[in-house]
Amino acid sequence: MRTLWGRERECTVLRRHVTELPDAGGVLVVRGGAGVGKSSLLSVAAEEATEHKVELVRVVGIQSEWHLPFAAVHTLLGLLGVDEPPVAGDSVDHYRFRLSLALLGALTSRSERRPLLVLVDDAQWLDTPSWEALAFVGRRLSADPVALILALRDSSETEARLVRLADGDGLAELQVGPLSEQDSASLLDESAPRLDRRLRARILAEAAGNPLALHELAATVARSGETGLLSGSLPLTTRLERSFGRSIAEMPAPTRALLLVTAFDDDGRLDQVLAAATETAGVPVTVEHAEPAVAAHLVDVDDGFLIRFRHPLMRSALKQEATLSQRQQVHAALARAVSDPERAVRHRAAAVVGTDEHVAADLAGLADRLLKQGAAGAAAPLWVQAARLTGDARLRASLLLRALEATLEVADHEQAAQILRDIAARDLPAEDQTMLQWLQEVAGGGWSGATRLLGHVTAAEQLRRAGHDERALYVVHRVAVRSYYSSPGRDVREAMIGLLDRLDLPALTPRLVATLGLIAPVERSAQVIERLEAMQGGPGLNGMDLTELAAGAVAAGALGPATRLAADAAAANRRQGNLVSLTWALAYQAWCAVQLGNPSLGRVAAAEAHELAVETRQLNYVYPNMLNHGHAEALRGDCEAARAMAEECERNLLSKGAHTMLALVQVVRGVAALAEGRYAEAHDELDQIFRPSAAEYHPFVRFSVIAHLAEAGLHCDRRDLVAARIRELTPFDEAGAQPVLRVALRCARALVAEQEEAEAELRTALESDLSAWPFERARLQLVYGTVLRRRRQPAAARPVLRAAAGTFDALGARPWVERAHRELRASGETRRGVPFGIDHLTPQELQVARLVAQGLSNREIGERLFLSPRTIGSHLYRIYPKAGVGSRTELATVMSGSYLV
């Protein structure tokens, strides 16, 4: 068993992480400065895995591969036996997520045979898409016999990556610091036992507890004496790099050529390195010339003839010492030696002085391929580099425009600002100048509300006149949600509607229908709903199409079609592995659920949407979706959680200037007060949404809350005030065909009818078709049953109140269930309270229970939720006692009474 001086605590932690398999898996991060011994500690974990018959897979991050998207994850998939990873499709967004899902499946499948340990050394050099794939997988391994241990060097980039990996949930870390004075002395004595006392003291002082420094400084003294030691005023990393540089300088010339080529190579194949080194050295460089470097512990050559530096500082030392002409010669030689066309074009580009149209074209082609794989961040710098290599001013501007679009897609606003400074707008064709103007606004960031909408319309109109109707629609669609929430003036809205009408596109184009619903939710609601009905269930609609249609249906107030479209969109996006679009679909599903009074489904959809929004970096969806979640919590009676979410969202929205979205904050507060029976407060909170002078005013949000306002007004004797709000909304109902407004007004009028008319109004409202609006029907039944009881008709009241209680129970609207029970008891019926078993489940547990009730197996549920079958089993272990059941069949029976199935 390996022994490391002064690392007993670290070794114990690593061994325990391995020996806890197969009962528990998860992620452990080993971090520390350069040379503190992280790689040696990973070797301890590897030995422990071998001893306990745990399968071992090792990956090393390569500094020169950080720009190669998916390089590490492809390597890992190959080691796990996945010969054919997912291929890139036409989608920019979701290739990386399909790859992440493939990695998760490979790891969990492999671990079914025996526990699995994955060691990733030098993880700071992993390419960003591979890191994101590991972060995605790492957050899903806690219940599986898979341990993932990553070693990485401390830096500001490390901090950012660890935040991404932890995703706010905390992360197991093992910080590796310097050795103690005693352990440093013992290690130095083991490495260089014959040092005199003065040199020994100097090395100990300069190494400052760094094991690599102790070894290298001792070796330097052995080779060159005390003169080999550099000034102690230099940073330790710099001294180590220079020490490595001296070791390299002592190698034979062919060996130095081999090492220099290795420093700039991003593959490590010894045959390619030897071929390029032969070209640069001017003499044959053979395997024998690698032996001095191996003997000096500068590099390793494995059984597959892959050459690797023993430490990354050796690579950086060589790169720093290389002259400009040496760099050019090495890149040119590697361009001819490597077999991978993508690597070859990168080396060709690095060797060009001046312009080269062929290389520029090849770089642009590579960027196009990377964009299709979802690697926009990797594609952008290639377009920038291609722009520098072309002498064609128009082509340069066009390439920089492509780079700008890709850079903004990954929210790199600093790089976008640099590209904007480099683009010469005059060199772009008219339609691209329009796109540039629009992208300049996007690059400005922040919430601009309605202030820039007319500029977007102008840009889109110019694109339309140039014959680019689809691009024009894209520009308008990108600001359609902003238009819905910012409530622009009539002139702006009519300009946007007119533009959409002039587009030469089929009427049933999904994006066109969705955009029309968002921009003209009242004026064109009937037209949008008619087109939605024509498209429902039609062939050729993919996950993105369905998602966008769900958004249009939500805006048009067609919550029935919107609910179906959102569910279909979620299912399609899960199948396609499109987590970006899935986030949107779940957000719309959560919105529909809470508007229909279904907090159980709202919690499930909102919680998953939040997790995915963070995971896919769609931060603009985090807070609006948190408000969906807060609305759901208010409906189910967890008002403290609801108000906390509302406050957090309010702070964020105010900081961004998104004042028009404050109406959603007000909805959460109003519904929470309503749930707690604080009716006057609920009325005042909700009424703010109706006041044009209030910051929380919103013309369309009013439509879905008028019934809540009416319930509050009924119980605090503010019928007249609510009636006035109803009269304000009536013209909108007459002008359009918004189902949500029509139903809400019908219910609101019945709720605040005068006492002598209340019974008849409520009965008439209940006779209408409210099958798609169970919460509103149950609310009317609760009020109607209360009226009957107070008029001394308890026998007539009881069945109505029972129906209300049953519906509220199935929806998970606990405060309203309790009110219905109180009324039943007052009517003379003794009825036991509902235990709310499934109400104690977390959102993810509810999601699992829901899918169990649909008859899915653990494996099928895992595929739906991007979790392993074992994780699903762990969820069920916790679900059964909470729900008061002992089997899947009993759980399905309990769930069948809810509106989740």
N, C-alpha and C positions, 0 to 999 in steps of 0.2 A: 504494500500500500504506500503510495506516494506521501512524503512528508515535506511540508513547506514551512520554512522558518517563520514564526510569528503569525501564522495564518490558521491557528487552531479554530478560532471562532468561525471564520469564513468557511473552512472545510466542513465543520459540523453542520452549518446551515445548508450547504450544497448537498451533503450526503443525506440529510433529512428530507430535502426536497425530492431526492430520487427514491429513497426508501418508502416514502408515503404513497408512491404508486403501488398498486392500481387504485387505492381508495380515493385519492384526490390528485387532481392535476392542476394546471395553471401556469402562470408566467412568473418568472423571477428575473430581475434585472441586476446584473453585476456591473457596477460602474466605478470609475476611478480615473486618475490621471495616466498619462502614457508611462508604461514601464513598471506599474505597480504590481503586476503579476496576474492580471485577469485571465490571460490565456492559460497560465499554469493552474489556476483554480478550476477552469473548465475541464482541464485534463483530470482533475480529482473527481469531478462529477462523472466523467466518462468511465473512469475505473470503477466507480461505485455501480454504474449501470451494468457494466460487464459482470461484476460479481453477483448482482441480483437478477441476472438474465433479463434485463431491460433492453429492448432494442434501441440502438443508438444511430442517430443521423446527425452529421456535422456539416455546417455551412460556414464559410468565412467571407465576410464582406471585403471586397477588393476596391481600393481607393480609385483606381482608374476605371471602375465599372459603374460609378455612382450616376453617370449620365445615361446609362443603358437601361431604359425602363423595363421592368419585369425580369431583369437578368437573374436576380437572386431567387425569386419565386419560381422561375422556370427551372433553375438548378435544383431547388428543393423538390419540386414535383417529379423531376427525373429520378432523384434519389429515392422517392417514395413509390416508384414504379409506374408513374403516370406517363406513358409514352406519347400520348396525344392530348396535350392540354387544350383548353377551349381556343378556337380560332377567332381572330378578329373579324367582326362584322362591320356593318356600316354605321353603327352607333358610336358617337364620340364618347358617350357617358359611361356605358355600363360594361365594357370589356373587363376593366380592372376588377369589377365586382363579381363577374362570372369566374374570373381567375381566383379570386378570394374564396368563392364557394367551392371551387374545385379543390383548392388546398385544404379547406376545412374537411371536405368529404374524404380526401386522401388520408389525412391524419387520423380521423376518427375510425375509418375503415381499417387502417393498418393496426390501430391500437386494440381492435377487437380480438386479435390473435395473441398479443402480449403487450404489456405496457411499453410506451414509446417515449424516449428522451430526445429532444431536438436541441442541439447546441448551436448557437449563432455567435461566432467570434467577430470582433471588429464590426459590430452592427452599425456603428456610425457611418460606415461606408456603403451601406445598402442603398440602392436606388430608392427614390421616394415612393413609387408605386409598389415596390416589394415591401417596403416598411409598412405602408398602409394595409397591404394584404395580411401581413403578420399581426398588425394591430387588430384588424377585423377578426382574425382567427383567435388571437390570444384572449379576447374578451369572451370567448365562447368555450373555453376548455376546462372550466372549473370542475365539471362533473365527469370528465373523461380521463382515462388513464394516459394522459399526454402531458408531459412537462416540457415547457419551452423556456430555456435559459439563454438570455442575451447578454453578451458582454460588450460594453461600449465606453468610449472615452468621454470624460466630462467636458462639456462645452455648452455654449448658449444654444446651439442646434440640438444638442442632446436633450436639454430641458424641454424644448419645443416638441421633440419627438416623443418624449415620455408623457407629456400632457396628452398627446394624441393617442398614445397607447392606453393610458389610464382612463381617459374619457370621464374624468371626474369621480371615478369609483375607488380611487386609491390603488396603489400598486406595491407589490412586494419588491423591495430593493435591498441589495447588499452593497453597501458603500465600502470600497476597499481603499484604505488610507495608507500613509507611510508606515514602515516598520518602526518599532521602538528602537531606542539606542542599543539595548542589549541584543535584540534579534538582528539588527543591522551588523553589529560587531561579529556575531556568530556566523552570519552568512558570508561576510567578507573574509573571515578567517578560513572558512571552508573553501572559498574561491581562490584566495591568495594567501596561503598560510605563512609565507616568508617575508611579508612586507615589514619594513622597519617601522618603528613606533610613530615617527613624524609623518611619513607618507600615509600610514594607516589612518591617523587622525584627520589628515586633510581630506582623504577620500570619503571618510565617514561624514565629515562636515559638508562636503560639496554634494554628496549623494542624497542627503537629507531623508534617509529612510526609503529611497527608491531602489528596489531590487535590481532593475535593469541597469541603473546608473552604477550601482556597486560593482556589478559584473564588468561593465564596459570600461569604467574608469580604472579598475584593477588591471584589465587586459591592456589598456593604453599604457599604463605604467610599466607593465611587463615588456611591451614592445619598444617603447621610446623613452622610458624613464620619466622623471618628474617634468621634463620639458614638454611632454605630450599632454599634460593637463592644461586646460584653457582657463582663462580668467574666471574666477568665481562670481564676477559681477554679471556674467551672461546668464540668461534663463537656462534652466536645466535642459529643456527640450533642445535649445540651440546648441548647447555643449554636446549633447548626445548625437545630434545630427552631424556636427563637425567631427566628432570622434568616429562615427561611421564613415564619414568622408575620407578620413585619413586611412582607415582600414581598407577602403576601396582603392585608394591611390596606390597602395602597396601591392595590388594585384597585377598580374601580367597584362599587357595591352589587350590581347584578345578577350581576356576575362572581363576587363573594364568595359569593353565594347558590348559584351553580352549583358552585363549588369545595366548599362545605360539603356539598351533596348528594352530590357525587362521593365525598367522604370516607366517607360512610356507605353508599354503594351497593356492591353486590357483583357487579354485572354489567358496568357500563361502557358500556351503550348510551346514546348521546348523546340520543336522542329521549326516553327515559325520564327521564334526568337533567334535561333542559330542562323537561319537564312538571312534575316534582316541584319544581324550583327556582322555576318560575312561581308555583306554589301557595304556597310558603314566603315568597317575596319580595313577593307581592301585586301584581307588575307582570309583564308578559310578558318572559320570558328567552329569548333566541334564540341562534342559532349565532354571531351577531356578538359576543355577550357572552363567548364562549369565546376570542376572538382575543387580548385583552390577556393572558390567562393563558398562551396558547401563545407569544406574543411574549416574555414574561418567563421562558420556559423552565420554567414550573411544571407544565404538562401537555402531552401530545401527543394529537392526534386523528388516527387513521389513516384510510385510504381507506374502511374499513367503518363509519366514524363511531363508533368505540369510543374513549372518552376514558380516559386513564391518566395518573397522576402520574409525573413524571420520576424521582422518588425517593420511597421509602416514608416517609421522615421528613416529607414534606409532608402526607401523610394523617394521621400521628400528631399533627403540629402543629395541624391543624384540629380534630381530635377533642378535643384537650386544651383548646383555646380555646372550644369550644362550650358554651353554657349548657344547663342541664337542659331548659328550655322549647324551646330550639332543637333539641336532640336529639329531643324528642318530636314536634315539628312536622315535622322531616325524615323520621322513620320513618313517621309517618302519611301524609305526602305520597307517599313511595316505595311504601307499601302500596297506594295507589290507582293509582300510575303503572306499576309493573312488571307484565309480562304473565305471568311464571312464578308459578303458585299457591303453590309451596313458598317462594319468596322473599317473596311477598306476606304469607304468614302469619307469617313471621319478623319482618317489619317491623311488622305489626299487633301482634304480641306485645310488641315493644320499645316501642311507643307507648302501651301500656295502663298506666293508673294505677289500682291497685286490682284488681278482679276482672272477668273477662269470660268467661262460660261458653262462648260460641261460639268464641272464640279458643283457649281451653283445649282444647276438643274437636278443633279443627283441628290444634293442635300434637301432641296425642296420636295423631291419625291419621297425621300425618307421621312420628312416631316409629315407629309400627307398620310403615310402608312401609320405613323405613330398616333396621329390624331384619330384615325379610325379605330385604333386600339384603346382609345380613351386616355392616352398619355399627352394631353394638351400641354402640360407643363414641360415635357421633354421636347415636344414639337416646336414650341415657340423659339427657343434659342437657335434651333437649326435654321428656321426661316430668317432670323436676324443674321446669322452667319452667311447664309446664301445671299442675302441682300448686299453684304459687304463684298462678296466675290463677283458680283455682276457689274458690268459697265453700262448696262441698260437702265437709264434713270426710271423709266416707267415700270420696268420689272422690279427694280429695287423698291419702289414705293408700294407696289402690289404685294410683294413678299413681306414687307414690314406691316402692312395692314393685316395680313393673315396672322403674323406673329402677335399683333395687338389683340385680335379677337381671342386667340388661344390664351394669352396672358391674362386677359380679363376673365376668361372662363375659370381659371384657378385662383382668381382674386389676388393676383400679384400686382397691386396698384403701383408699387415703387418701380417695378420693371416697365409697367405700362406707361408711366410718365416719361421714362427714358425713351421708349420707342416713339411716343408721340412727338418728342423733340426732334427725332431723326427723320420722321416722315415728311416729305415734301408734297403737300396736298396738290400743288399745281401739276404734278406728274401723274396723278390718278385720273382715270376717266370720270365723267360726271357722276355716274351711279356709285362709284367707289368713294368719291368725295362726299356724297350723301351719307354713306355708311360710316365714313370717318367722323363726320360731324356727330352722328348718333353715338358712336363709340367714345368720343370725347366727353359726351354727357355722362355715359355709363361710367367712365373712368373717374369722373368727379366724385362718385360715391355718395352715400347718404341718401336720405329720403327727400326728394324734391317735390313730392305731392303733385299738384296739378300745374305747377309753375312752368314745367318744361314740356308738357304734353303737346302743345301746339307745334313746338319745334320737331317733335317726333312725327307728327302728322305731315308736316312739310317735307321732312326727309323721306317718309314713305311715299308721298305723292310724287316726288321726283323719281324714285325708283319705279313706280308704276308707269310713269310716262316714258321711262327708258325701256319698258317692256319686261321689268323684273317684278312681276306681280307677287310671286311667292316670297321674295325677299321683302317686299313692301308689307305683306301680311305678317311676316316674321317680326318686323320692327314694331308694328302696332300691337301684335300679340304680346311682345315683351313688356309693354306698359299697360296691358289691359287690366291686370289686377290692381295696379296703382290707380288707374282711372276709376275703378269700382269704389275703392276706399277713399280716394281724394275728392270725389264729388266735384268734377270740373263744371264750369258754367255751361249753359246751353249751347253757346257758340262752339266751344271746343268739342262737346259731345256730338253735335250735329256734323261738325267737320270730320270727325272720326267715323261716324256712321256713313256719311257720304262717300268717304274713301273706300270703305269696305264694300259699298254697293257698286262702286266703279271697277273693282278688281275683276279681271277676266279669269275667274276661277269657278269650278262647279259649285252649285249652291250647297251641296252636301259635303263639301270639304270640311273635315272635322275641325281643323284649326279655325276656319272661318266661322263656323257655327259657334264655337266656344268663345271666340273673340267678340262676336256680336252680342252674346249673352252678357258678357262682362261689361261691355261698353254701353249697351242700351237695355238694362235689365227690366225696364218698364215699357219703353216704346216698342221694343221688338220681342218681348217675352213670348207672345203668342206664336210669332214666326219661328223663334228658336225652338219652342216646345214641339211645334209641328215637324220641324226638321229632325229633331231628336227622335221622335216617334218613327219617322221614316227610316232612320239609320239604326234603330235599336235591333241588336242581334244580327246586323248585316255582316257579310263576309269582308275580310280584308282589314278589319280594325285591329291595330296592335295595341300594346299596353299604353304607349304614349297617346295615341288617338283617343282611347277610352278615358284616360286621365284628363285630357283637355276638355273632352265633352262633359265630364262630370263637373268641371269648374264652371262651364257655361250653364249647365243645368242648375247648379247651386245659385248662381247669380240671378237666373231667371225665376227663382223661387219654385222650381219644379223638384221638390225634395224627393218625391217618389222615384222618378227617373234618375235623379242624381244619386240616390242611394244604390240603385241597381248598377249604374255605370261605375260608381266608385268601387263597389265590390268586384265587378268584372275586371276593372282596371287593376285592382290589387292582385287578383288571381293571375292575370296575364303578365304583369310585371314580375311577380314571383317566378313564374315559369321561365321568363326570359332573363332573369337575373339582373333586371334593371332597377337597382335600389334607389336611384335618383327619382325616377318617375314613381316608384312605389311610395316614396315619402309623400309625394303630392297626393296620390290616390288615397292614402291612409288619412291625410289631413282633411280631405274632402269628406271621407267617410265619417270621421269624427265630428266634423261640422254638422253633417246631416243628422247624425245620431243625437247630438245635444239639442239641435233645433226641434227634433221630434220627441224630445223628452226621454231619451234612452241612455241614461248615464253609464250603464254597464258596457254597452258597445262603444260609447264615446270614450271611456277610460281606456279600453283595450286598444282602440285605433290610435288615440292620441299618444299613448305611452310608446307604442312602437314607432309612430311617426317621429316623435321627439328623438328617440334613440338613433333612428336612421338619419335624421336631419343633421345631428352632430357628427355622425359617422361619415356622411357624404359631404360635410362642410357646407351645407345649405343653411347657413345661420339665419338667413332672412325668414326661414320657416320655423325657427325655434320658438320665438315668442308668440306669434299668432297661434301656433299650435298649442302652446302652453295655456293659452286662454281657452281653447277647446277643452283641455284637460280640467282647467279650473271650473269651467261651466259644468262639466260632468260631476266634479266633486261637490259642487253646490247642489245639484239636483239630487245627489245621493245622501246629502246631509253632512258631509265633511266640510263644513263651512270655514273652519280655521285654515285648512289646506287651500281651499278655494281663494280666500282672501290673501294668503301669502303669495300665491301664484299671481293674482291680480296686481299686487303691489310690485312684485319683481318686474312684471311686464310693463307696468306703468313707468317705472324708472327707466327701463330700456327704451321704450317708445318716445318718451320725452327727450331723452338724450340724443335721439336721432332726428327729432323734429317731426316724428310721425303722429301728429296730433289727431288726425282724422281716424286713426285706429283706436283712439281712446274709448270710442263707443263700445268696443268689445270688452274693455276693462270694466266699464260701467255695467254691462250685462252680467258679468260674473258677480259683481258686488250686489246688484239688485236681486238676482236669483238666490244668492246666499241669504240675504235678509228675508226674502220671501220664504225660503225653506225653514228658517228659524222662527217664523211667525211674527217678525218685526215688520208689519205691513206698511206703516207710515214711512219707515226708512226705505223699504223696498220701493214704494211709490216714488219717493223723491230721487232715489238713485236712478231708476229707470226713466223717469220723466226728463232727466237731463239729456237723454238721447233725442228727445223731441224738441228741444229748445234751440232754435237756430243761432242764438247768441252764445251758446255754451260750447266749450272746446270739445265736449263729448258728443255733440250733435252729429247724426248721420242719417241721411234721408232713407237709405235702404235698410239699415239695421233696424229701424223702427218697425218695419213690416213684421219681423219675426218675434218682437217682444211685446206687441200690443196686448196679447192675451195675458202675459205675465203682469203687465201694468194693470189690466182690468181686474185680475184676481186680487192684487194688492189694494186697488181702489175699493173693491167690494168690501173688504174687511176693515178698512179705515175710514169708511164713509166719505170717499172722494169720487163718488160715481159721476158727478157733474164734470169734474176735471178730466176724467177718463173719456167721458162722452165727447168732450171737445176734441180730444186727440183722435178719437174715432172719426169724427167729422173731417178732420184734417186729412186723414188717409183715404177717405171714401173716393175722392176724385181719382186717385191713383188706381184704385180698384176698378173704377169705371173706364179708365183710359187703357188699361192693360189687362192681362190675363194671368197675373202671378198667382199660382195656386196657394202659396204660403200666405199671401196677404188676404186672399179671399176667405180661406179657412180661419185665419186668425181674427179677422174682423167679425165673422159670423159668431165665433166663440166669445169674443170680447163683448159684443152687443148683448148676448144672452147673459153674460156674467154680471153686467152692470145695469140690467133692465130694472125699471122701477118695481117695487115690491109686489104691487098688485098685478104686474105683467110678468113677473119673473118666472112663475111656474110654466106658463104657456110658452114664453120665449125659450126657456131651457129645453122643454119637451120638443119644440120645433127644431132646435139646433141638433138635438140628439137623434132626430129622425132622418137627418141628412147623412150622407155617406162619409163617415169618419174612420173607415176601416184602415186607412193609411196613416191616421193621426191618432194613435192609441192614447197618448198622454192627454191630448185635448179632449178626447171623448171621456176619459176617466175623470178629468178635472170637472167637466160639465156634470158627470154623474154624481161626483162628490157634492157639488153645490146643489144639484137637483134633489138628491137624497136628503141633504140637510134641510132644504126648504120643505120637503114633504114631512120630515120628522117634526119640524117646528110647527107645522100646521096639523099636527096630531094625526098623521097618517103613517104610523110606524111600520105597519105590515107592507105598505107600498114602498116605503123608504128602504127597507132592508135588502131586497134583491138588487136595487140600484147601487147601494153602498157596497154590497159584496162584490159586484162587478168592478166597481172602481178600485176597491182594495186589491182584487186579484190582478188587475192590469198594472197598477202601480208596483205591486210586488214583483211581477214578471219583468218590469222595466228596471227595477232596482232603485226606484224613487222613494227612498225610505221615509222622509218626512211626510209625504202625502199618504203613504201606507198607514202611518200612525194616526193621521187625522181621520182617515176613513174608519179605522178601528174605534177611535173615540166616538165617532158618530154612530157606529153600529152598537156600541155599548149603551149609548144614550137612547137608542131606539129599542132597547130591551134585549138585544142579542148578546150572549156571552160567547166571545170568540177569542181563542188563545192567540197571543202575539206570534208573528212570524219570526223564526230564529235568524233569518238573514244569513244562512250558511254561506252561500256563494258570495255574499256581499263582503266577506272578510278576505276574499282572495285578492292577491295583487293583480294588476292589469295583465301581466304575462301569464299568471296562473289562470286567470279567466280565459285568456286566449287558448291555452292548452285544453282547459275543460270544455270549451266551446267546440274545439276540433275533435276531442274524444267523443262528444255527443253526436258528431256527424259521422262517426264510425271509422275514423282514420286510425291507423296504427301509429306506434311511436315513431317509426322511421318516416312515415308519410307526414306526420306533424313536424318532425325535425326538418324535413325538406321545405315545408311551408314557411317555417319560422327561422330558417338558417341556423338551426341548432342540431346537436347530435342526438341520436335516439336515447343515449344514456342520460343526457341532460333532461330530456322529456320525462324519463322515468323518475328522475330526482324531483321534478316538479309534481308529478302525480303522488309521490310519497308524502309531500307536504299538503297537497290538495285534499286528499281523502279525509283526514281528520278535521280539517277546517270546514269541509262541506258536510261532515257527518255521514260519510258513506264509506264502504269498504271495497268497492269494485268499480270497474268501468261501466258496467251495466247500471248500477245504482247512480253513478255520477251522471250518466246520460239521462236517467229518469228525472233527476233534480234539474238538470239544465233544460230539459224539454219544457219546463214551465216558465222559462225566461224568454226574453226577446233577443237573446244572443244566438240562438240556433235557428 
